[in-house]
Amino acid sequence: MSRLERLFRRRKLDVELADEIRAHIEERADELVDAGMNRADALHAARAQFGNATFLLEESRQVWSFVMIENALRDLRIGARALRKNPLFTAVAVSTLALGIGANAAVFSLINAVMLRPLPFAEPDRIAMLWEAPPKRIRTAAPGPNLKQNPVSPVNFLEWRERTHSFNAMAAIAPFPMGLSGYGEPREVDALQVSADFFRVLGVAPLLGRTFSSAEDVPDGPPVVVLSYGLWRQQFGGDRSILGRPVQLHDTPYTVIGVMPETFDLPFAHAEIWVPAQIAPSSPPDEGRYLSVIAKLKPGVGIPEAQTDLNAVAGEIARERPFLSRDWTTNILSIYDQTTGRVSTALLLLFGAVIFVLLIAAGNVGSLLLMRGAGRQREIAVRVALGAGRARIAGQLLAESLLLSLAGGGLGVGLAFLGLHGIVASLPALALPRMESVQVDARVLGFSLFLCIVTTFLFGLAPALTFSRARPDDALKQSGLRNTARGAHRVRGLLVVSEVALSLVLLAGAGLLARSFLNQTSVDRGFHIDRVLTMRMFFAPARYHEDAHRARYLQDILARVRSVPGVEAASSVHLLPMTGAVSGSCFSRTDRPEPAPGLEPTADFLIVSPQYFSVMRIPLLAGRDFNERDGMGTEAGIVVNEAFARRFYPNESPIGKQLNLCWNIPKGTIVGITANARQTELTVAPNPTVFLDNAQAPFYFGALVVRTALPPPVMARPVEDAVHAVDPDQAISHVETMEDVVSESVARPRLESVLLGIFAAIALVLAIIGLYGVLAYVVTQQTREIGIRMALGADSSRLVREVLGHGLGLMLAGIATGLVLALALTRYIGSLLYDVKPTDPLTFIVVCVALICAGLLASWLPARRAAAVDPMLSLRWE
């Protein structure tokens, strides 16, 4: 500690030590004066006897200080002065490094929030998500995303909870939007129905009050609610006396019993309130599958053992209830995999891309340092002649590199902070899990500092080792400098080849993602999105419990909306296209033998109102649309899509044929055929689909789709007013245009494509600047040689070809290396591509041609400069 203290009081201690030395000399001089010498001779003799004061000062300093730290601080001070004397070089190097480090900091912030930051639950490594997985015949018939993560039926959940032995607790989750009224304008809140063990599984205690008890999680149990921290602060002003008070949800008073902490939320299922699921043990087996299941593994039990246990129970259930579960299996994921599964590949891709950008930036700065070092060779040789060792020279050069890295890192973190705001703002909710925690925190700053240190050696080590080899006689001899310059020139050429290779990999990846994104957005959706306004509603079960009442209520809303000036047509669908949701169920043909239980064919089911196909501009190919004849109490009319007709009626017309439905409607007659339209995602082809009329199979929720003559945003308020004219307490949410809905459905692939394109563009620009810098420096160094050749009659066009050939040679070497890397690496992004192969020849050809053209442009400017050299001016100094 004493030596550390002296390190920061060095100047004062130097003065004290110098005073002490002076006192010794003065004392000896006084003794000599007393012996008869004059003062001047006495001082001279005293100094001679004492020895070299400067040497003794340095020896003493080594005893009471940290020499290495002192030398490092001295090198940093000298490096700072050297960089201040060359502001243009410093600005270019710092800006280049800021791009590389800033891009890394931004992407690492996303990875940190999504993949690295611990989940805010107790023992998250023991929390798992449980799913059902449909039989292979269903997966083949209806391809789509996450087929191994099919929701769970209530009956199967109860059986799993009772029969399995691998879990401490198991809870069911079901999204259930609810209308909140009585606090200003009615609004819809994101709600989750959860069983009582939900909070026990996650192990998070409430901020206020308590969570659900088993007595409350029973059919017809008391209506209680737990609030999220955000809703408590926003809607109720953080009132701590809210506990025990009622809030109006779906026209039913719910008693508030608890408020959860601010950080509590599922990363893949956002909620503002939680209510008891109250699943009845007597639920009908054909109720459907709509639950997510979360469970806490017992200590020492891993996912493989739990999977075996759950599969055994699922097999027993399949034998007992083949109608519902024949050949169905299960799938267990850790909550971490559930959170990151769909985005981890994309984030790691972006992280690899920004690492490449940083390597290219480091290569560029390394090349700049080599060029700058060539002009400092005499200075370095003189330092060696004065006694500086190779380690001291290398340390001095690395100190300058460290200062550049730290300055670039500081600026890069600032750029990352600004970039993150743009990234988060461009993504809709849940496009990336845990987006609310994306920030530049201590871990990101630590990572940035680590990058600064690593980058220092990446770009600073080669120049430091190259120029620390200088010999003292090089200060006086030109040949030695030329030998060092030739060595540096080879290193610069290697750096350019590496930069071009890495740029090609990034450009190829960006090109593949861009083509994939264009393929997605240009796919035939089957419906038109222009001038369509959408809004979603959930109908209060307490008020609209009866099917007939609920069906008539939606008809009244549609009648009001259709009468609004500017509305051309209006309808509803229970699951809006491009939101990733669709219902599925089984059916059978009445004119065929009844299939064995559990072997019935399946199709997607959508509940719509009349005019739906007209609003969405989905062509009606045969038969008719729903109309007033399709009402409660009449035989159900069914409309099917073209995929359904081709698969189940390949050689006949389905019009007039009857179907048995595994739905709340037992039977119906096909009255129409529509063209195919995509429902869940743009990348998922239309499945066989059955459409039912909401007047005959009314749902508790639905989305209005309104085709307008005026811009949809202008019509939003009049349409909302029309809905509230029917029921002032009806909550409305997600008011947006169909264009916005489709845009949000491709937000993540668009972001991946744009970010990788930006990083690839940065890499290309840096690589081309690096090539230009190397060639321009070579031309500058060879000005005298070029002048002599031109004085002897050399053709300027030949000089241009030589420089262009040199640049093209570096480019081709980089392209060849990059092609090998790209072909090896792009296969890892195959899961992110749609309708394009990772080795797409067209993309690689375009990228190579673009690189060659850019390289020729970068080479042409130095080549023209070489051709313009005036022999008289270049040789005048001789």
N, C-alpha and C positions, 0 to 999 in steps of 0.2 A: 504493500500500500504506500510505503514511503517513496519507493521508486516511481510508482504511478503518479504520486503527487508531484514529484520533481519533474516528471515528463511535461506537465502542464504549467510549470513555473520555470521553464528552462532559461528564459532570458534573465530573470532575476537571479537565478543560481549562477549563471555565467558571470554576471556582474560581481556577485559575492566572491566567486572563486578567483576572478581576476584581481579583485581588491586584496584577497589574501596573498596571492602571488606577489603583487606589488609591495605589500607590507613586508614579506620576507626579504625581497630585494633591498628595500629601503633600510631594513634593520641591519643587513650585512654591510650595506654601504656606510651606515653610521659607524659600524665597528672599524671599517677600513679608514674612515676619516679620522677617527680617534687615534688610529695607529700612525697617522701622519700623511695620508694620501689626500690629494685635492678631491673635491666633490665629483667632478666629471670622471676622473680616473677611477674613483671608488665605485661609482654606479656602473661603469663599464665592466670593472672586474667582478662586481657582484652579479651582474647578469651572466657573465661568462661562467662563473662558478655554479649558478643556479641551473643553467641549462636552457633548452628551448621551451619557452613559456607556452607557446601555442601547442606544442606537442604534449606537454604536461597537462594542459587544459583538456585536450581531446582524450588523453588517457584517463583522466579523472572522470570525465563525462561517461565513458564506457563503464565505469564502476558503478556510478549512481543513477544510470538511466537505462532504458531499453533501446539498444542501438538499432535494431531492425525497425522498430516503430519510428524512431527519429529519422532514419534514412527514408522510410516510406513517406512520412509527412513532408520531408524535404523534397522528395521526388514529386509529390503531388503539387507542392508550391511551384516548383520549377515547371512542371507540366502545365499548370494553369497559366503561368506567364507565357509559355510558348504558344498555347492555344489562343490566348488573347491577342497575340501578335499576328495571328493568321485567322481573322474572323470569318472569311468566306469559307475556308476549308472546314472550320469548326461548325459553321451553320449547316453546311451540306451533310457532314458526317452525323451531326446530332439529329437532323431531320430524318435522315435515312434510318437511323437506329430507332427513332421514335415511331416510325411506321411499323417496323417489325415488332418491337416490344409492346407497343400499344395494341396491335392486333392480337398478340398473345394474351395480354392482360384482359381484353374484352371477352375473348372466347373462354379463357380460364374462369372468368367470373360466372359465365353460364354453366360451365362444368362444375364449378364449386357449388353453386346453388342447387343444381339439379342432381348431381351424382355424388359429390363428396361431403356436403354438409349433412351431419347426422339428422335422421328424421326425429321430429319432436315427440317421440313416444318412448315409453319405458321398454327396454330390451327389444329394440326393433329387429334384431337378428332372429328373434323367435316368433315374429308376426308373419303370417302367411295369408295369401288370398286363395280361396278354393273356388274352382269353376267346374262346370260340366262340359264335356266334349262330345259333340254329336257323332253318330255312326259315320263311317266312311261313305256310305251311300248318300247321306244328306250333304256331306262336305263336297262330294263330287257333283251333286245336282245343283248346289247353290254356293259356288265359290264366293269368298268374301274375306274381309280382314278379321283376325282374332277368332277364328272358328274354334280354337282350343280354349277360348275363354267365353263360353256360352253361359248366360245367366242360369241360375239354379231355381228349380221349382220349390215353392214353400214346403211341400210335403217331403221332398228329398232333403231339404235343409234340416227339418225336424228329425228325420231318421239319422242323418249324419251326426247330429248333435248327441243323439241318444246312444248310437251303436259304436262310434269310433272310440279309440283308447289313446290316441296320440296327442290329444289337445287338452289344455287346461280349461279353455273357454272357447266358445264359437258364437259368432253374432251374424245376423242378417242385415243387409243394407239395401234400401230401395229408394231411388230418387223420387221425390213427390212434391213438386212445386205447390205452394200454398198461397192463397190470397190473403194479404194482411190489410185489414181495414180498421177504421176508427182513429187513424192517425194521419189526417190529411187525405190526399188522393189515394185510392186503393192501389196497392202495388203487389206484385208477385215476388215472393222470396224463395230462394233456393233452399229446399228442405230435404232432409233425409229421414226416412222411416228406419229406425234401427231397433234391434232387440236389446234387451236390458244389459246383456254382457258386452255390448259394443265398447263402452268406456272402460270396462275392466280389461278387455283385450288390449286396448291401446295404452292403458296404464297412466292416464292423465286425470288428475283431480280437477274439479271445477274451481274457477276463481271465486265464485259466490255460490252458495246453496249446495245442491246435491245433484246427482244424476238419477236415472230411472231405477226403480226397484222391480223385482220380479212380479210383485203384486200389481204393478201398473202396466206390465207388458203382457196383458191377457186380453182376449176378445172382450169388447165393450168395457175395457178398463177406463180409468179416469183420464180425461184429456189434459195432459201435462206437456210442457215444452221446456227445452233447454235452449238458451239463446247463445249465439256466437258473440264474441267480444265486439266485433265490428258493428253488428246490428244493434247491440245494446248501447254502444256509444252514439251511433248515427240516429237511430229511431227513438231511443229513450233517454238520450242525453247522459248516459252513464249513471242513471239513478239507481243507487244501491237498494232503495226500498222497492224495487220492481218485484222482488221475490214475494210470491204469494198473491200477486195481482193477476187478473185475467187479461189476456190479449185476444183479439178477435181474429181467428184464422178460419177461412172458409165458413164464415157466419157462425162459427162455434167458439165459445169462450174456452181458451186453453189457459191453465194456470202456470205461470212461470215458476219453475222450481230451481233453476240454476243458470249460471253464466260461465262459459268456458274461457280459458286464458286466450290472450291475443294470438299466440302462435299455434293454437290448436286448429287443425283442419286436415282432411285427407288430401294428399297431393294430387289425387286423380278424381276426386268427387267433392267439389266445393259445396259447402252448406252454410247457410245463415242461421238455420234453426234445426233442431233435432226433435222428433216426436217418436213415441213408442210404435214399433211395427205391429204389435198385437196380433201375431199370426195364430190362427185357430188350428188346433190339431186336427179338426174335422174338415180342413180345407179340401175342396173337391180335387181329385187327382189330376183333372184336366184343366186346372186353373191357369196353367201356363208357366213359363220360366221368366222371372223378372228380378230375381234377387242376386246381389253380390254377397259373398260370404267371406268374412275375415275371422281368423282364428289365431290363438296363441299356442304354440307348440310347448309340450312338456319339456322340462329340463333334460338335456341329453338326447332328445329325439330330433333327428334331422329330417329334411324334406323327403328324401328317398323312403325312409321308414314310414313317414306319414302318408306318402303317396300309396305305398303298398296297403296300408291299413284302410285308406279311403276307397281304393279300388275294390277291395274285398267287400266292403259294405255296399258299394255301387252295384257289384255283381249280384248280391243278394236281392237288392231292390229291383233290379232288372228282371230277375226270375219271378218275383212276387207281383210286380206291376208291369208286365211287358207293354201294355198300351202306352204308358208314359215313358218308359226307360229302357226298352229293348236295345241292346248293343251300345247304350250310352256309357261313356267312361268319364273319368275325372282328370283334372289337371291342377297342380298346386304350384304357386309361384311365391317366392319371398316378396315381402312388401317393397323391398328395394327394386327387385326386377320388375314388379308391377308398375312402379313409378317411372323407371328409366327405360324400360324395354323398348318402347317405340321411338325414343329420341337418342339413345346412347350411340347408335351407329352414326347418326348425323353429327352429333357433337364431337365424337372422336375424329370424324372426317374433317370437320372444320379445324379442330386442334392440330391435326397433322398438316393441314394447309398453312396455318399461321406459323408453324415451326419451319416449314419450307420458306415462307416469306422472311422469317428472321434469319435463316441461313443465307439467303440471297442478300439481304441487307448487310449482314456481317461480311460476306464476301466483297460487297461493294466498298465498304469502309476499309477492309483489309487492303484492297487494291489502291484506294486513296492513300493509305498510310505508306504503302510501298513506293508510290510515286513521290510522296512528300519526303520519305526517307532518303530517296536518291539524291535529293538536294541537300541533305544534311550529313552526307557521308564524310565530308572533311571535318565538320564539327565533331562527329562521333570519333573519327580517327585521332583528332587532337586530344579528346578526352582520354582515349586509350593511352596515348603517348604520355599523358600527365599522370597515369597510374590507375585509371579506372578499370576494374576488372570486367569480364564479360557479363557476369551476373549483375553488376551495378548498371551497366549500359542497358541490359534487357529489362531490369527493374524500372529504370527511368522511362523507357518506351512503353512498358506495360502500365505505368502510372498514368501516362497521357491517355492510353486506351481506356483505362478505368474511368477517368473523368468524362470522356466522351460517352461511355456507356451509362454512367449515372445521369448525365444531362439528358441523354436520349430516353432513358427510363422514366425520368420525371415528366418529360413532355409526353411520352407515350401513355403514362397513366392518366394524364389529363385528357388525351384523345380517347382513351378507353372509357372514361367516365361519360364523356359526351356521346360516344357511340352506343353505349349500353342503353341510354335513354331512347335513342332512335330505334334500337332493336326491340326493346320491350314495348314501346308504343306501337310498333308495326304489327304486333302479334295479338290475336284475339285471346280471350280468356281460355286457359287450359291448353293452348297450342303447345306450350312448354309447361311441364309441371313445376310448381314452386317458383313461378315467375316473380312473385311478390318479394322473394328474398334475394333477387339478383342485385348485387351491389359490389362496389369496390371496397372490400373489407381488409382486415389485417392479413388474412391468408393470401389475398390477391396481391397486396403490397409486398409480402414476403416472397411470393413467387416472382414478382417483377424484379425485386432485388437479386434473387437467385439468377434470373435471366441476365441481369446486368453483369454479374460476375462471370457467368459462363460465356457470355458474348464477348467480354473483354479478352478472354483467351482465344475465342474463335477467330476474331479478326486481328487481335494484337500480337499473338504469339509468333506467327510467321514473320511479320516485319521485325519483331524484336530479335528473333534468332538470326534472321538474315543479316541485319546491320550490326549486331553485336559481335560478328566475326571480324569486323574491321581491324586492320593492323596499323601500327603507328606509321610505317613508311607510306601507307596509302594517303596520308595527308599531303605528301609531296609528289606522289606518282599518279598519273592519269590511268595507267593500265589496270592498276588494282581496282579503281573505282568502276572501270568498265566491266571487270569480271564480276563484281558484286551486282552491278546493274543487270548483267545478263542473267544472273541467278534470280533476281527479283522479277525480271521479265517472264521467266518460265513460271514462277509462282502466280503472277497475274494472269497469264494465259490459262493456267489450270483453274483459277477462280472463275474466270469468265465461262469456261466450259461447264463447270459445276452449276453456275447460275442459270445458264441456258437449259441444262438438263432438268433442274428443279422447276423452272418456269414451264417447261413443256408438260411435266406431270400435272401441275396445277391447271394449266390451260385445258388439258385433256379432260380432267375431272370436271372443270367448270363447263366445258362444252357438252359433256354427257348429261350433266344435271340440267343444263339449259334446254337441250333437246327433249329430255324427259318432261320438263315442266311444260314446254310448248305442246308436246303430245297430249298431256293431261288437259290443258286448257282448250285445245282444239278438238277434243273428242266430241262426238255427237251426243249431247246430253239427252236428246229426245224431247226437250221442252225449251221454251223461250223464257229468258229472264228479264227482258226489257219491260219497263213500266209495270212491274209487279211489286206491290207492297205486301209485306207479311207481318203478322203479330201473333203471339202465342197466348193462350188462355187456359186456365184450369177451372172447371166448374165445381162450385161448392157441393160436396156430397150431401151435406145436411139439407140444403135447399133443393137440389136436383137429384135426389136419390132414385126416383122412379124413372125408368127408361123413357116412357112416353113424355114425361115432363121435360127431361133433359134434351130429348130430340126436338121437341117443340121450341125450347128455349134457343137452341142454336139456329133453328129456322127463323125465329123472330129476329135474331141478330143479323142474319144474312139479308133478310128482307129490308131492314133498316139501312144496312150498308149499301145495298144495291140502289136505294133511293137517293143516296148522296150525290149531288151534282159532280160530275167528273169521274164517276165510277162506271166503267164499262161492263164489268162482270165481277162477281164475288163468289167465293166458295170456301171450303175448308178441307183440311186433311189432318188426320190425327198425328202423323209424323212427317214433318216438313222434309222435302228432298234436300240432300247435301248436308244433313246434320249428323250423318253416321248412324241413324236409327231406322229400324224397320221391324215390324212384327212378322212372325212366321208361325205357321200352323200346318196341320195335316188335313187331308181331304180324301175323298174317294169318289169314283164315278158310280152313279146309281145303275148304269147299264152294264156294269162289270161285276164279277164276284167280289164280295167284301174281302179286303186283304186281312191277313192275320194281324192281331193286335201288335202295334209297334212297327209294322212294315208298310203303313200307309205312305203314299207320296206326300211331299211337303211343298209349300210355296210361300212366298211373301204375301202378307195381307195388309192392305191399306183401307182405312175407313175415310171416305170422302163424301162431299155433298154434291148435288147437281151443279153443273157448270165448272167443275174442277178441271176437266180436260180442256174446256174452252179457255179458262183463265191461263192455264199453263201451255196452251197451244200444242197439246198432245193430240195428234190426228186420231179420229175414230175410224177404224178400218172397216168395220162391219157392225150391223145391229144399231143399237141406240144407246144414248146416255141415260143416266138416272133421271127420273121425272116424278111428278106428283103421284103417279100410280104406285111408286115404291114407297109405301108407308107402313107404319106399325100395324100389324095384324094381317098384312098381305104376304103372299109368298115372296121370299127374298129374291130380288134381282141381282145378278152378278155380272160384273164386267171383268174380263181377263185381258192380259196383254198378249202381244204376238208371240213372245217366248213361251208362254203357257200353252197357247194353241198349238204351236209347232211341236212341243215336247209331248203333250198328252193327247192331242188330236191330230196326228201327223198327216193323215190322209182323209180327213173329213172336217166339216164345219162344226165348231162347238156350239153355235147359236141354237138355243132351245134345249140343249142338253142339261141334265140336272146333276148336281154335286152334293154329296154328303159332306158337311163341314164340321171340323173339330173346333167349333167356335160357339158363341152363345146363340148363333143361328144354326139349327141342325141341318137345314137343306135349302138349296136355292137353285134358280135356273139362270143359265148364262144368257144375257140379253145383248151383250156387245163385246167387241174386240178393239183394243186400242194399240197404237204403235208402242214400241218399247221405250222406256224412259229410265234413266239411271236414278237410283234412290239414295244409296248410302254414301258413295264416293264416286268421283269421276273415273277412278281407276278400276271400279268394280262393274263388270258388265251387267246389264239388266237380267234379273232372275225372273222365273215364272211368277207372275203376280196376280192375286185375286183382289179386286176392288169391291167393297161393300158400301151401301148407302148408309150414311150416319142416321138417317131417319128410321132405319130398320135395325142398326147395330150401333147405338149411340155410345160414344166414349166420354170419359170424364175430362179429357183434355183434347186440345186441337189447336191448329194454327189457321188463322184466316189468310187467304191468298186473294188479293184484290188487284184486278187489272184496271189501270187508271188512264184517263185521257191526258191528265196533267202529270207533271213530275211527281213520283211517289212521295218524296219528302213533304211536298206541299199538301198532299192528301192525308197525311198521317193524323193530324189533329181532328179533321172532320170525321174520319172513320172512327177514331177513339170516342168522339162525342156520340156517334151513332150507337156504339156498343153500350156506353153508359146511359143512353136514353132508355135502353131496355132494362139494364140493371146498374144502378149507380155504384154498387159495390164490387162490380166485376173487375178483378185485377188483370192487367195487361202487361206483357213483358216482351222483350226482344223485338221491338218495333224497328224493322229494317227492310231494305229493298232486297229482292231476290238476287240482284247483282252482288250485294254485300254478302249474302249468305254463301253464294258460290265462291266468292273471293276468299272468305274466311275458311272455307273447306280446303283450300290449297295454300293457306298462309304459310304453313311450315315448309313445304317443298319450295315455295317462292322465296322464302327467306334463305333456305339452304343454297338455292341457285344464285341469288343475288350476292350473298356474302362470299361464296366461293368465287364468283365472277369478279368481285372487287379485289379479293386477295390475289387472284390470278393476274388481274390487270396491274396491280402494284408490282407483282413479281416480274411481269414482262417489262414494265417501264424501268425497274431497277436493273434488270439484266441488260437491257439495251443501253442504258446509261453507262453500265460497267464496260460493255464492249466499246462504246464510243470513247470512254475515258482512256482505256488501254491503247486504242489505236491513235487517239490524239496525242497521247504522251509519247508513243513510239515515234510519231512524225516529228514531234518537237525535239526529241533526243537525236534524231537523225537529220536535223535540218542542215548541218554542215556537210554530211555525206551526200544528201540530196542535191545541195548546191553544187558540189564538185561534179556529180554525175550530170547535172543539167548543163554545167559549164563545158563538159566534155561532149555534149550533144545528145544526152539521153532524151527520149521522147516523153512528154508529160503524160500521154495516155498510158504508156507502159507503167509509169509510177502509180497512176490511178488503179490500174489492174492489179498491181502488186499489193497495194493496200486493201483493195476490195477482196482479193484472193486470201490475204491473211485473215481478214474479218470473217469471210465466208468459211474458211477452214475451221476457225474456232466455233462458228455457229453449227456447222455440220457435225463436228465432234460432240458438241453439246446435245444436238438433236438425236444422234445415234444413241448416246448414253441415256437421254431422257426417254426414248421410245422403249428401251429395255425396262426402265423403272416403271413407266406408265403401264405397260402391258402386265407387269407383275402386280401393280398396286390397284389399278382400277377395278379389278374383279371383286375387291372388298366392298365396293359401293353398289354392287348389283341389286341389293335389296331396296335401294333408294331410287332405282331407275324404273321407268314405265315405258314399255314398248321401244326400248333401245338397248343394245347389247353393250357390256363394258368394253368390248374390243371393237366398237363400231368403226369401220374403216373410214367412212366419210369424215367423222369428227377428227380422227388422227391426221388425215390428209390436210384438212383445213388448218389445223393447228400448226403442222409443219410448214405449210406454205406461208402462213402468217408470220411465223418466226423467221423464216428465210427473208421475207420482204422487209420485216423490221430490222433484221441484221444488215441487209444491204443498205438500208437508209442510214443506219448508224455508222456504217463503214464509209459511205459516200462522202460525208462531210469532212472527215480527216483526209480522205483521198483527194478531194478538191483542194484542200489546204496544202497538201504535199505538191500537187501540180502547180500551185500558184507561188511556190518558193522562188524568190529572186536570187540568182547565184551571186550577184554583186553584194547584196545586203547580207546574205548568209556567210560570205567569206571576208567581209570587210574587217572583222576583228583580227584576222590573220595579219 
